[in-house]
């Protein structure tokens, strides 16, 4: 059963509450408030220096931006859940590799929006087209066996594949322990894709399941050469961004290497394995007969003051598109996860605020939502966040604010996530700035130092 989608917009989330900093500056320790005037009269120069230091402390004291969401709570839950939910990681990797290699081409080309059938809502939200019913969505979510996935065809196969990438949430609130538990790196601008090498060939597929390239590579079993094994067990799955200007696949994560699944390995181990193994194969070498595209690792830093500064301001050989923050303890999770975060501002990304089809920033925020069978408008989160409903009563009550807007690109596989909606709203009204991230790192460092001092004192 299919149902239709319509372009809509819903009220933007309420602006975050502006709260005062909980920090209360302490009076200079060497200038007690009791008898201050006596101190001032007896040693005015020393008193003046104390006051200046106190005022300087107030002016440079890091200000921690108050949390406006439950993102930290969901981070804690995700870490707990990955320890409880054990799965057959080898099956998961084989299923993904098989689907990437065998997925049939789409039966239609992505169509341009039909401007005669455009629907607009004043709140600036668009709905995703070609939505499957909720029962089909649940069936696809439950598939984790290669034999089941291999039977999927067309739209169902593409939809299943689209859910396999680990997708970052947008940073709404700065995580706790950012300086000790997280990595940071500059994200390359380009096309996010999976790259699989197997049976003497290499295939890359975009998030919507469409093939980007089929080519020979130096990855394990990625080309038909005498040096590569033809064993079906020797395959590789990389999470990459294809950077058009230099025709390079920048590898941001490793899912499987030489047949060994890394799904249930921590980010810390996957990044170590990636940087150790990729160069050994020659995949980072210049293109050649049996290696059409160059692969490259990305400089990854501990998210302390120095690491954040280098990732944010340092030169890289690619066009930056924001910063990616990765929790060191996270496993590779399919779908949206708060253990991987993306953040942008005008200094590290060309596109901070979403643009329309003409490349212009619209006056009103536009969001892509999914129309469920019961008429509810949902985000791509699991479970989804419901923004509203489009049943008959809703349309009648809201008809004064309904206008035609347009359809999203049919090649787009997902609705927007809740975190993206909120991030885009805050960027327009009260952005999370790089100073807030630096301040959180400073406060975390201070708290860590205090704990260390207490331990030493004990």
MARBA-859264 format. One line per field, with one value per residue (C-alpha): x, y, z. Coordinates in steps of 0.001 Angstrom, whole numbers, plus 500000, padded with zeros to 6 digits. Layout:
xx	(X|...)
yy	(Y|...)
zz	(Z|...)
***
This chain:
xx	(500000|501389|500393|501328|503413|502903|505177|504478|506023|505449|506040|509717|510785|510503|513602|515933|515482|518195|519525|522172|525476|525508|529095|529479|532825|534677|536229|540035|541405|544196|541764|539145|535872|535976|538215|538595|538703|541376|543348|542791|544083|547122|548201|546229|548501|548089|544339|544060|545981|543663|540572|541958|542697|539150|537599|539827|538617|535022|535719|537572|535719|534399|530648|528955|525920|522918|521528|518371|517656|517922|520897|523225|520676|520340|524128|524255|521430|523186|526368|524390|522376|525406|526776|523476|522548|524949|524368|526004|528347|529737|526241|525657|528851|528152|524611|525797|528566|526176|523601|526135|527420|524058|521690|519897|519802|516788|513911|513506|515761|515295|512591|512448|509629|506305|505657|501970|501507|503525|502213|503380|502917|503728|505898|508393|508450|508656|507638|509575|507953|507727|507122|506569|503894|504801|504532|507084|509366|509337|509966|513007|514289|514224|516258|519765|520463|522164|519571|516716|518443|519373|515663|514890|514403|514075|512849|512840|516481|517518|515577|517223|520660|520065|519652|523057|525277|526135|524667|525710|523220|523682|525325|522581|524344|528058|528739|530128|533800|534405|538109|538641|536013|535793|537732|537288|538209|537335|534712|535414|532727|531421|529262|528894|529065|529959|532865|533016|535824|535067|535481|538063|536060|535243|531847|530789|527151|525575|523271|520195|521560|522524|525916|528593|531535|532565|536331|539497|541278|544197|541785|541605|540173|539365|540899|541533|545277|547526|548175|544548|542747|539533|538066|534567|535532|538121|536091|536302|533701|534731|532632|533851|533236|534035|535640|535048|537810|540675|538752|539648|537796|538411|537837|536049|535437|536105|533243|534957|538534|539668|536454|536681|533710|534448|530816|531275|534700|535056|535751|539186|540061|538442|540389|543626|542971|542023|545212|547313|545886|544836|548325|549729|547561|548723|545192|546578|548892|548257|545798|547119|545844|544547|543764|541483|540824|543063|541962|543097|542794|541833|543796|541931|542554|541689|539072|541090|541808|544728|542998|539820|541818|543795|540647|538810|541532|544230|544810|543558|543849|540071|537160|535839|532183|531980|533491|532720|532898|533125|532755|535775|533674|530943|530406|529467|525685|523379|521156|521209|523318|524124|527580|528641|527963|528291|528722|529131|529670|530600|534333|534424|531541|530184|526653|525591|521941|520073|519395|516485|516582|518012|520863|519297|518680|514880|513230|511548|513173|512343|512340|511740|509366|507900|504150|503153|500063|498125|498803|501506|504548|507722|511477|513968|514854|514221|511790|510629|509723|506196|505840|502146|499408|497873|494495|491360|490637|494174|494021|490652|491899|495168|493963|494758|498487|498704|500439|502107|505902|507371|508519|511938|514262|512963|516518|516594|516185|515257|513373|515380|516364|515080|518583|518976|515678|516736|520284|518981|516596|519300|521673|519068|518294|520842|523719|525983|529304|532865|533418|530800|532658|536002|534373|532976|536422|537933|535328|535751|539514|539071|536703|539136|541984|539912|539149|542848|543770|541219|542550|546112|544995|543177)
yy	(500000|503356|506740|510149|512898|516599|519562|521074|523224|523034|525557|525889|524658|527265|529393|528134|529722|532248|531631|533404|531704|529837|530959|533364|535156|534778|537732|537759|535386|537747|540616|539640|541513|542086|545068|545748|549515|549160|547012|549585|552400|550485|549095|550696|549333|545713|546171|547584|544613|542205|543927|543927|540191|539601|541615|539814|536462|537549|538638|535494|532890|530229|530404|527052|527298|525714|522500|522896|519222|515632|514880|514058|511683|509880|509646|507865|505523|504714|503710|501512|499935|498972|497038|495172|494495|491929|490926|488814|491489|489156|488640|492381|493028|490260|491519|495047|493947|491688|494448|497006|494573|493251|496212|496763|500202|502366|501920|505660|508640|511200|513517|517256|518594|518922|522627|522202|519891|521786|522108|524823|525445|528740|527049|526064|522255|519894|516254|513415|511656|507927|507031|503357|502428|501935|498132|498035|500373|498009|494959|496615|497641|494022|492620|491694|488502|488376|485988|488311|491397|489655|489114|492823|494588|498131|500727|498293|497357|500989|501891|499096|500115|503777|502836|501160|504256|505660|509144|511959|513980|517738|519192|520921|520730|520299|516776|516157|515091|516379|516809|513187|511016|512508|512895|515795|516299|518577|516888|516902|518358|515747|512665|510319|506705|503111|501576|497772|495749|492085|489477|491541|494749|497840|499569|502783|503578|506793|506999|506544|503264|504518|503497|506176|504246|500701|500509|498526|499464|498426|497553|493875|491874|495150|494385|491338|491034|488146|489780|489714|486721|485647|484351|485624|486036|488690|491855|495360|497997|501617|504629|507428|510899|511304|514698|515803|518459|515996|512788|511243|508983|510332|507467|508552|505070|501371|498870|495693|494837|491658|489909|490917|492908|495986|496808|496059|497633|501038|504147|504289|500844|501384|504609|502907|499963|502301|504332|501190|499093|501469|502737|499181|498201|501040|502454|505877|505873|507874|506326|503608|500838|498685|501560|504160|506458|507512|506885|509044|509073|512241|513936|513054|514831|514395|517048|519131|522826|522184|519445|521478|524502|522552|520866|524200|526475|524185|523662|520455|519240|519281|521684|521689|521110|521507|519482|515879|514810|511064|509404|507167|504383|504172|501125|501497|501999|502128|505205|508441|508405|511068|509454|511120|514837|517377|521100|524018|527725|530170|529721|525985|525389|527047|525932|526454|527343|525047|526504|525950|524440|527668|527763|530643|530809|530914|533412|530600|527394|524428|520875|517486|515270|511837|511321|508154|506084|507645|511157|512022|514031|512364|512885|510189|509383|505940|506300|509241|512627|513617|517246|517237|515523|516001|514383|516103|517896|519263|520625|522252|523904|525018|525898|529546|528779|526144|527129|525219|524901|521969|518379|517289|515469|511916|510613|511753|508674|510201|512896|515317|514316|516207|517405|518914|520770|522236|523016|524870|526806|527788|528809|531369|532621|531612|529593|527268|529019|527721|529794|527669|524490|525903|526986|523492|521991|524497|523751|519985|520381|522432|519844|517072|518942|519430|515695|514895|517305|515699|512224|513346|515014|511837)
zz	(500000|498985|500185|498978|500420|500296|500772|504138|506769|510495|513239|514013|517444|520197|520638|523338|526737|527429|530908|532895|533530|536834|537377|540299|540321|543583|545367|545035|547635|548579|549143|551758|551552|555321|555916|552186|552629|555299|552835|550090|552294|553564|550176|547327|544551|545714|546112|542593|541160|542971|541627|538083|538303|539573|536746|534222|535607|535042|531464|530339|532390|529963|529533|529135|526876|528632|527167|525071|524280|525535|523268|526170|527694|524364|524111|527451|526395|523097|524906|527304|524496|522411|525380|525782|522154|520740|517131|514463|513147|510482|509045|509064|507102|504557|504083|503410|501021|499111|498748|497522|494894|493693|494063|490759|489119|489859|487419|487169|487147|489925|488697|488952|491134|489349|489814|488933|491886|494452|497964|500321|504000|505607|508206|505520|505718|502762|502821|501284|498311|497530|501173|501988|504536|508185|507980|505154|507098|510072|507860|506291|509716|510882|507973|509061|507106|503729|502287|503229|501866|498620|497872|498083|494762|493503|495987|498931|498343|498021|501153|503148|501907|502760|506426|506733|506970|510382|510222|512560|514512|514392|517471|519440|522808|523480|524818|528261|528506|524988|525702|526819|525091|521584|518361|515953|512293|509393|507221|503460|501208|498802|498343|501312|500178|501003|499078|498807|497286|496525|493785|491948|491660|493703|493842|495556|496332|497530|500504|498282|496912|493457|492117|492026|490528|489558|489306|490091|493326|495522|498337|499415|496470|494721|491319|489129|489584|490515|493887|494995|496408|494685|497913|498557|502207|501343|501056|502422|503341|503827|504798|502535|501155|497466|496908|493313|492919|493427|492555|495910|498313|501819|504260|507426|508883|508329|508604|507397|506427|504607|505659|509330|510602|512710|513574|517256|517616|519226|517176|518781|517411|513982|513444|514511|512170|509324|509576|509961|507128|504356|503547|503516|500537|498290|498147|499092|496076|492910|490384|488065|485765|488592|490917|489328|492312|495155|498744|501634|505404|507267|510060|513268|516572|520226|520927|523361|522824|520496|518490|518003|516935|514310|512942|512820|511435|510061|506307|504638|501013|500541|500818|504399|505160|508913|511744|512685|516340|517080|520471|521090|522658|519995|517800|514142|514351|511358|511165|513151|516294|518936|519291|516042|515612|512826|513463|511064|510920|508149|508780|508086|505671|502563|503382|506983|506432|504049|500602|498233|494744|493352|495859|497785|501527|501936|504253|506155|507340|505093|506420|504801|506787|506133|505746|507602|506869|509711|508379|510912|509843|511113|511179|510149|513761|515266|516898|514780|516218|515203|514100|513300|511335|507897|508353|507114|510366|510527|506992|507654|510826|509243|505757|506300|506561|503800|500563|497763|498073|496132|496355|497556|495168|494688|494944|498552|500783|504133|505917|508058|511582|514596|515438|511968|512294|515653|514477|511438|513668|516156|513338|512294|515803|518474|516980|518899|518268|518297|521474|523246|522260|523415|526692|527346|526792|529235|531899|531434|531810|534989|536460|535545|537226|540375|540533|540056|542839|545160|544350|545109|548321|549341)
***
